[in-house]
Amino acid sequence: MKYAILEGEKITNTIELDPHTAFAFPDAVVIPENIFAGIDDSYRDGRFYRYNEETQQEEEILPYDPMAAYAQELQNYQTELAQLTVDTDYRLLMLETMSMA
Protein backbone atom coordinates (compact mmCIF):
# COMPACT_ATOMS: atom_id res chain seq x y z
CA MET A 1 0.00 0.00 0.00
CA LYS A 2 1.05 3.57 -0.56
CA TYR A 3 1.70 5.72 2.51
CA ALA A 4 2.39 9.42 3.02
CA ILE A 5 5.12 10.39 5.48
CA LEU A 6 4.02 13.50 7.34
CA GLU A 7 5.79 16.32 9.13
CA GLY A 8 2.97 18.10 10.85
CA GLU A 9 0.31 18.37 8.15
CA LYS A 10 2.72 18.41 5.18
CA ILE A 11 3.54 15.31 3.13
CA THR A 12 7.33 15.07 2.89
CA ASN A 13 7.59 11.69 1.16
CA THR A 14 5.54 8.76 -0.13
CA ILE A 15 6.49 5.12 0.31
CA GLU A 16 5.17 1.65 -0.40
CA LEU A 17 4.70 -0.42 2.77
CA ASP A 18 3.32 -3.75 3.76
CA PRO A 19 0.42 -2.95 6.14
CA HIS A 20 1.94 -5.38 8.69
CA THR A 21 5.10 -3.26 8.95
CA ALA A 22 3.47 0.17 8.84
CA PHE A 23 3.71 0.42 12.64
CA ALA A 24 7.43 1.17 12.16
CA PHE A 25 6.43 4.51 10.61
CA PRO A 26 4.24 6.31 13.15
CA ASP A 27 3.99 9.43 10.94
CA ALA A 28 2.73 7.44 7.94
CA VAL A 29 -0.83 7.67 6.67
CA VAL A 30 -2.42 5.41 4.05
CA ILE A 31 -3.06 7.10 0.71
CA PRO A 32 -6.18 5.49 -0.78
CA GLU A 33 -5.76 3.96 -4.22
CA ASN A 34 -7.85 6.55 -6.05
CA ILE A 35 -6.34 9.61 -4.32
CA PHE A 36 -3.27 11.04 -6.03
CA ALA A 37 -1.60 12.88 -3.17
CA GLY A 38 2.13 13.47 -3.13
CA ILE A 39 5.01 15.47 -1.73
CA ASP A 40 4.09 19.03 -0.61
CA ASP A 41 0.39 18.18 -0.35
CA SER A 42 -1.30 18.38 3.07
CA TYR A 43 -3.24 15.97 5.25
CA ARG A 44 -5.66 16.93 8.01
CA ASP A 45 -8.80 15.52 9.51
CA GLY A 46 -8.54 12.41 7.35
CA ARG A 47 -8.41 14.32 4.05
CA PHE A 48 -5.69 15.26 1.58
CA TYR A 49 -5.30 18.79 0.22
CA ARG A 50 -3.28 20.45 -2.56
CA TYR A 51 -2.47 24.13 -3.08
CA ASN A 52 -3.82 25.35 -6.42
CA GLU A 53 -1.56 27.99 -7.99
CA GLU A 54 -4.33 29.32 -10.25
CA THR A 55 -6.87 30.00 -7.52
CA GLN A 56 -4.29 30.62 -4.77
CA GLN A 57 -6.30 28.34 -2.48
CA GLU A 58 -5.98 24.92 -0.96
CA GLU A 59 -8.33 22.34 -2.48
CA GLU A 60 -9.27 18.88 -1.31
CA ILE A 61 -7.84 16.06 -3.44
CA LEU A 62 -10.87 14.06 -4.48
CA PRO A 63 -10.93 10.58 -5.97
CA TYR A 64 -10.25 10.56 -9.69
CA ASP A 65 -13.47 10.19 -11.65
CA PRO A 66 -12.81 9.53 -15.36
CA MET A 67 -16.44 10.27 -16.26
CA ALA A 68 -16.16 13.75 -14.73
CA ALA A 69 -13.04 14.38 -16.82
CA TYR A 70 -14.84 13.26 -19.98
CA ALA A 71 -17.88 15.38 -19.11
CA GLN A 72 -15.65 18.46 -18.70
CA GLU A 73 -13.93 17.75 -22.01
CA LEU A 74 -17.30 17.36 -23.73
CA GLN A 75 -18.47 20.66 -22.23
CA ASN A 76 -15.34 22.38 -23.57
CA TYR A 77 -16.00 21.00 -27.07
CA GLN A 78 -19.63 22.10 -26.94
CA THR A 79 -18.58 25.62 -25.93
CA GLU A 80 -16.05 25.80 -28.78
CA LEU A 81 -18.64 24.50 -31.25
CA ALA A 82 -21.18 27.10 -30.11
CA GLN A 83 -18.62 29.89 -30.63
CA LEU A 84 -17.76 28.59 -34.11
CA THR A 85 -21.46 28.37 -35.01
CA VAL A 86 -22.08 31.98 -33.97
CA ASP A 87 -19.01 33.11 -35.92
CA THR A 88 -20.13 31.22 -39.05
CA ASP A 89 -23.69 32.58 -38.79
CA TYR A 90 -22.32 36.14 -38.50
CA ARG A 91 -20.11 35.68 -41.57
CA LEU A 92 -23.05 34.29 -43.60
CA LEU A 93 -25.18 37.26 -42.54
CA MET A 94 -22.42 39.66 -43.58
CA LEU A 95 -22.09 37.93 -47.00
CA GLU A 96 -25.88 38.13 -47.54
CA THR A 97 -25.84 41.82 -46.60
CA MET A 98 -22.98 42.51 -49.00
CA SER A 99 -24.65 40.64 -51.86
CA MET A 100 -27.85 42.67 -51.42
CA ALA A 101 -26.03 45.96 -51.74
C-alpha atoms as a printed R data frame, in Angstrom:
    type eleno elety resid chain resno       x      y       z
1   ATOM     1    CA   MET     A     1   0.000  0.000   0.000
2   ATOM     2    CA   LYS     A     2   1.055  3.571  -0.563
3   ATOM     3    CA   TYR     A     3   1.702  5.721   2.508
4   ATOM     4    CA   ALA     A     4   2.386  9.417   3.016
5   ATOM     5    CA   ILE     A     5   5.118 10.390   5.475
6   ATOM     6    CA   LEU     A     6   4.016 13.501   7.345
7   ATOM     7    CA   GLU     A     7   5.795 16.317   9.128
8   ATOM     8    CA   GLY     A     8   2.965 18.099  10.852
9   ATOM     9    CA   GLU     A     9   0.313 18.366   8.147
10  ATOM    10    CA   LYS     A    10   2.725 18.413   5.183
11  ATOM    11    CA   ILE     A    11   3.545 15.310   3.132
12  ATOM    12    CA   THR     A    12   7.330 15.071   2.891
13  ATOM    13    CA   ASN     A    13   7.588 11.693   1.158
14  ATOM    14    CA   THR     A    14   5.543  8.765  -0.132
15  ATOM    15    CA   ILE     A    15   6.489  5.119   0.310
16  ATOM    16    CA   GLU     A    16   5.165  1.647  -0.401
17  ATOM    17    CA   LEU     A    17   4.696 -0.419   2.772
18  ATOM    18    CA   ASP     A    18   3.318 -3.749   3.763
19  ATOM    19    CA   PRO     A    19   0.419 -2.952   6.142
20  ATOM    20    CA   HIS     A    20   1.940 -5.376   8.686
21  ATOM    21    CA   THR     A    21   5.102 -3.260   8.953
22  ATOM    22    CA   ALA     A    22   3.473  0.170   8.841
23  ATOM    23    CA   PHE     A    23   3.710  0.424  12.643
24  ATOM    24    CA   ALA     A    24   7.430  1.167  12.156
25  ATOM    25    CA   PHE     A    25   6.426  4.505  10.609
26  ATOM    26    CA   PRO     A    26   4.238  6.313  13.154
27  ATOM    27    CA   ASP     A    27   3.992  9.431  10.944
28  ATOM    28    CA   ALA     A    28   2.734  7.439   7.943
29  ATOM    29    CA   VAL     A    29  -0.828  7.671   6.671
30  ATOM    30    CA   VAL     A    30  -2.423  5.415   4.047
31  ATOM    31    CA   ILE     A    31  -3.063  7.101   0.709
32  ATOM    32    CA   PRO     A    32  -6.180  5.489  -0.784
33  ATOM    33    CA   GLU     A    33  -5.759  3.956  -4.222
34  ATOM    34    CA   ASN     A    34  -7.852  6.548  -6.054
35  ATOM    35    CA   ILE     A    35  -6.344  9.609  -4.323
36  ATOM    36    CA   PHE     A    36  -3.273 11.042  -6.033
37  ATOM    37    CA   ALA     A    37  -1.598 12.877  -3.166
38  ATOM    38    CA   GLY     A    38   2.133 13.465  -3.134
39  ATOM    39    CA   ILE     A    39   5.007 15.471  -1.730
40  ATOM    40    CA   ASP     A    40   4.087 19.028  -0.611
41  ATOM    41    CA   ASP     A    41   0.394 18.181  -0.348
42  ATOM    42    CA   SER     A    42  -1.298 18.380   3.072
43  ATOM    43    CA   TYR     A    43  -3.238 15.968   5.249
44  ATOM    44    CA   ARG     A    44  -5.658 16.934   8.015
45  ATOM    45    CA   ASP     A    45  -8.796 15.524   9.514
46  ATOM    46    CA   GLY     A    46  -8.542 12.411   7.351
47  ATOM    47    CA   ARG     A    47  -8.408 14.324   4.045
48  ATOM    48    CA   PHE     A    48  -5.694 15.256   1.577
49  ATOM    49    CA   TYR     A    49  -5.296 18.788   0.222
50  ATOM    50    CA   ARG     A    50  -3.280 20.455  -2.557
51  ATOM    51    CA   TYR     A    51  -2.467 24.134  -3.077
52  ATOM    52    CA   ASN     A    52  -3.821 25.355  -6.421
53  ATOM    53    CA   GLU     A    53  -1.555 27.989  -7.992
54  ATOM    54    CA   GLU     A    54  -4.328 29.318 -10.252
55  ATOM    55    CA   THR     A    55  -6.869 29.998  -7.519
56  ATOM    56    CA   GLN     A    56  -4.292 30.624  -4.766
57  ATOM    57    CA   GLN     A    57  -6.305 28.336  -2.479
58  ATOM    58    CA   GLU     A    58  -5.976 24.920  -0.959
59  ATOM    59    CA   GLU     A    59  -8.331 22.341  -2.480
60  ATOM    60    CA   GLU     A    60  -9.265 18.878  -1.314
61  ATOM    61    CA   ILE     A    61  -7.844 16.061  -3.435
62  ATOM    62    CA   LEU     A    62 -10.866 14.065  -4.477
63  ATOM    63    CA   PRO     A    63 -10.925 10.578  -5.971
64  ATOM    64    CA   TYR     A    64 -10.253 10.558  -9.691
65  ATOM    65    CA   ASP     A    65 -13.467 10.194 -11.652
66  ATOM    66    CA   PRO     A    66 -12.810  9.532 -15.356
67  ATOM    67    CA   MET     A    67 -16.436 10.268 -16.256
68  ATOM    68    CA   ALA     A    68 -16.160 13.751 -14.731
69  ATOM    69    CA   ALA     A    69 -13.042 14.384 -16.818
70  ATOM    70    CA   TYR     A    70 -14.843 13.256 -19.978
71  ATOM    71    CA   ALA     A    71 -17.879 15.380 -19.109
72  ATOM    72    CA   GLN     A    72 -15.654 18.461 -18.702
73  ATOM    73    CA   GLU     A    73 -13.927 17.748 -22.010
74  ATOM    74    CA   LEU     A    74 -17.301 17.364 -23.732
75  ATOM    75    CA   GLN     A    75 -18.474 20.656 -22.230
76  ATOM    76    CA   ASN     A    76 -15.345 22.379 -23.571
77  ATOM    77    CA   TYR     A    77 -16.001 20.999 -27.068
78  ATOM    78    CA   GLN     A    78 -19.627 22.104 -26.939
79  ATOM    79    CA   THR     A    79 -18.579 25.623 -25.928
80  ATOM    80    CA   GLU     A    80 -16.055 25.797 -28.776
81  ATOM    81    CA   LEU     A    81 -18.645 24.504 -31.250
82  ATOM    82    CA   ALA     A    82 -21.182 27.099 -30.114
83  ATOM    83    CA   GLN     A    83 -18.625 29.885 -30.633
84  ATOM    84    CA   LEU     A    84 -17.762 28.587 -34.114
85  ATOM    85    CA   THR     A    85 -21.457 28.374 -35.012
86  ATOM    86    CA   VAL     A    86 -22.084 31.979 -33.971
87  ATOM    87    CA   ASP     A    87 -19.010 33.107 -35.921
88  ATOM    88    CA   THR     A    88 -20.129 31.220 -39.047
89  ATOM    89    CA   ASP     A    89 -23.692 32.579 -38.792
90  ATOM    90    CA   TYR     A    90 -22.324 36.136 -38.497
91  ATOM    91    CA   ARG     A    91 -20.115 35.677 -41.571
92  ATOM    92    CA   LEU     A    92 -23.049 34.294 -43.599
93  ATOM    93    CA   LEU     A    93 -25.178 37.257 -42.543
94  ATOM    94    CA   MET     A    94 -22.417 39.661 -43.584
95  ATOM    95    CA   LEU     A    95 -22.093 37.934 -46.998
96  ATOM    96    CA   GLU     A    96 -25.877 38.134 -47.544
97  ATOM    97    CA   THR     A    97 -25.839 41.816 -46.601
98  ATOM    98    CA   MET     A    98 -22.983 42.515 -48.995
99  ATOM    99    CA   SER     A    99 -24.648 40.642 -51.856
100 ATOM   100    CA   MET     A   100 -27.855 42.670 -51.419
101 ATOM   101    CA   ALA     A   101 -26.027 45.957 -51.743
